[in-house]
Amino acid sequence: MKKIVVANWKMNGDVDLVKRFNQADFPTSVNTIICPPSYYIPLLHSQRFELGAQNCSKFITGAYTGESSPQHLKNLGCSYVIVGHSERRSLFNEFNGFINKKAIAATACGLKPIICIGESLIEREENRTEKVLLSQLDTVTANLKNQSYIIAYEPVWSIGTGLLPTNKDIADVAQLIRNRIGEAAAVIYGGSVSSENAETLANITALNGVLVGGASLNLQSFQQIINAFQGD
Ligand code: PGA
């Protein structure tokens, strides 16, 4: 399996960044997935990366003002959609059952969901990480048995903070996830991934790749991260 490097631009970026990504030379030996704000999706096109959305509706069509249909995202050229990001959970009250419905709607439309799970700092400090992750995992992946999806392990305390778990902690979580949902599961890590720590993260054999927030807004840094995952 090719390593996966996902860019999550969040609500950042502009047309100039879109142009620079369109012209950039990313290695095809890595599965690079760009998730811009949804209005930039139609402007991004390259043979060198695939497209993903940052969120989608649990509904496919109908009277749902302000929602983004997974079918429409697919029609715009997306192959992936991030669901259950911790910012959606904490700022927009999304919970596991709701995230599961979005993942099901996404797969019904031919999108591969990138489903985020992760423990908070307090849950970690209280030694509840494993329990919390398994409980999230069970609910968000319900009824997705024969579907293809990616699990992004994103500890909430690591997002945008510069703090990372140890390689061993990440490898243990990847194994925990595989033990639960199957050895073939694709597991990526997200949270403060940078050009400085990409090599170290690329050494975690249990990991299929990374999800990059802030550092994906700088083309040069992002290319360095991809290069670290190119392998030999
Ligand atoms: P970060 O964000 O790389 O800026 O920590 C990761 C994420 O939120 O997915």
Boltz pocket constraint, residues with backbone or C-beta under 6 A from the ligand:
constraints:
  - pocket:
      binder: B
      contacts: [[A, 8], [A, 154], [A, 158], [A, 159], [A, 160], [A, 161], [A, 190], [A, 191], [A, 192], [A, 193], [A, 211], [A, 212], [A, 213], [A, 214], [A, 215]]
      max_distance: 6.0
